[in-house]
């Protein structure tokens, strides 16, 4: 039996941020035929922006990596809601989409989004392995350096 994702979070001294109501006419997640589509999550700590700025200018790649981890903690908080409070109901992380607000010549975008990928694998183990894309963009909402979107799948009920 593998260790529960909640125990893995605790072992890493990580706590999930409070889930904020989305800004706009959208949902934090949507479930369709067992697939969970988590809306883009920002590096918020209990609803407040923790990191702002452009990677390669005001924000270092290492700080952006940490911002990606925080945004992913917000993803996991949404997944907790989608799974009725039990992350063991998550069958797998299918795909991660990562957006990095960066200067035009910043090319270490995959390193930044590794913050999301590394956290998902450390929390979900093999079920956290996923397909992914990482892209640099000119700006993101609220001036944050990174935004993470995830598609996950609920476990099949036997």
Secondary structure, 3 states (H helix, E strand, C coil): CCCCHHHHHHHCCCCCCCCCCCCCCCCCEEEECCEEEEEEEECEECCEECCCCCECCCECHHHHHHHHHHHHHHHHHHHHHHCCCCHHHEEEEEEEEEEEEECCCCCCHHHHHHHHHHHHHHHHHHHHCCEEEEEEECCCHHHCCEEEEEEEEECCCC
